Amino acid sequence: MSEQLSTPRITAAYLDNFVGKVVMLVGKVTQLRGEQATLDSEGTVTVLLNRDAHLTNGNAVQVIGKVNPDLSIKVLTSRDLGTGVGN
């Protein structure tokens, strides 16, 4: 039997508690720079995008990824949630 793994949903304030762990984060895209994006999730978070990530500046996004020692997140999967989230 396999154990069920949970992915905690966090905000920027909790990144340092999850270094090396996989987390879920929801935030608003504030900047796109090549293979990096900056998100606002009750604080600023830098995410390192994969090839499958198609984010839009100003949209909300859900990312699942691994927290790096520098508190950036290496994205494993992402989902663009559009503009209507949080309004």
C-alpha positions as CSV (number, residue, x, y, z in Angstrom):
1,M,0.0,0.0,0.0
2,S,1.2,3.5,-0.8
3,E,0.9,6.4,1.5
4,Q,-1.2,9.4,0.5
5,L,0.9,12.5,0.1
6,S,-0.5,15.9,0.8
7,T,0.6,19.1,-0.8
8,P,0.2,22.0,1.6
9,R,-1.2,25.2,0.2
10,I,0.9,28.1,1.4
11,T,1.6,31.8,0.9
12,A,4.9,33.7,0.7
13,A,5.1,34.0,4.4
14,Y,5.5,30.2,4.9
15,L,8.1,29.4,2.2
16,D,11.0,29.1,4.7
17,N,9.1,26.3,6.6
18,F,8.9,24.2,3.4
19,V,12.4,24.3,1.8
20,G,12.9,21.1,-0.1
21,K,9.2,20.2,0.0
22,V,6.5,20.3,-2.7
23,V,3.8,22.9,-2.1
24,M,0.8,24.5,-3.7
25,L,0.7,28.3,-4.0
26,V,-2.0,30.6,-5.5
27,G,-1.0,34.1,-6.5
28,K,-1.3,36.9,-9.0
29,V,1.4,37.2,-11.8
30,T,3.0,40.6,-11.4
31,Q,6.0,40.1,-13.7
32,L,7.2,37.6,-16.4
33,R,10.9,37.4,-17.3
34,G,11.8,34.6,-19.6
35,E,11.7,31.4,-17.6
36,Q,10.9,33.2,-14.3
37,A,7.8,34.9,-13.0
38,T,7.1,37.0,-9.9
39,L,3.8,36.3,-8.1
40,D,2.0,38.2,-5.3
41,S,0.8,35.7,-2.7
42,E,0.5,37.8,0.4
43,G,4.2,38.6,-0.4
44,T,6.5,38.3,-3.4
45,V,7.4,34.9,-4.7
46,T,9.8,34.0,-7.6
47,V,8.8,31.0,-9.6
48,L,11.1,29.1,-12.0
49,L,8.8,28.1,-14.9
50,N,8.9,24.8,-16.8
51,R,8.2,24.6,-20.6
52,D,4.6,23.8,-20.1
53,A,3.8,26.9,-18.1
54,H,1.8,29.5,-20.0
55,L,1.1,32.3,-17.6
56,T,-0.4,35.8,-18.3
57,N,0.7,38.9,-16.5
58,G,-2.1,40.1,-14.2
59,N,-3.9,36.7,-14.0
60,A,-4.2,34.5,-10.9
61,V,-2.2,31.3,-11.1
62,Q,-2.0,28.1,-9.1
63,V,1.5,26.5,-9.0
64,I,2.7,23.2,-7.5
65,G,6.4,23.1,-7.1
66,K,9.4,22.5,-4.9
67,V,10.7,25.2,-2.6
68,N,14.4,26.0,-3.3
69,P,16.9,27.1,-0.6
70,D,16.6,30.7,-1.9
71,L,12.8,30.5,-1.4
72,S,12.0,30.5,-5.1
73,I,9.7,27.7,-6.3
74,K,10.7,25.3,-9.2
75,V,7.3,24.8,-10.9
76,L,6.2,21.2,-11.5
77,T,2.7,22.1,-12.8
78,S,0.8,25.4,-13.1
79,R,-2.7,26.5,-14.0
80,D,-3.8,29.9,-15.1
81,L,-6.9,30.8,-13.1
82,G,-7.8,34.0,-15.1
83,T,-8.7,37.4,-13.8
84,G,-11.8,36.7,-11.7
85,V,-10.0,35.2,-8.7
86,G,-10.1,37.1,-5.5
87,N,-12.5,39.8,-6.7
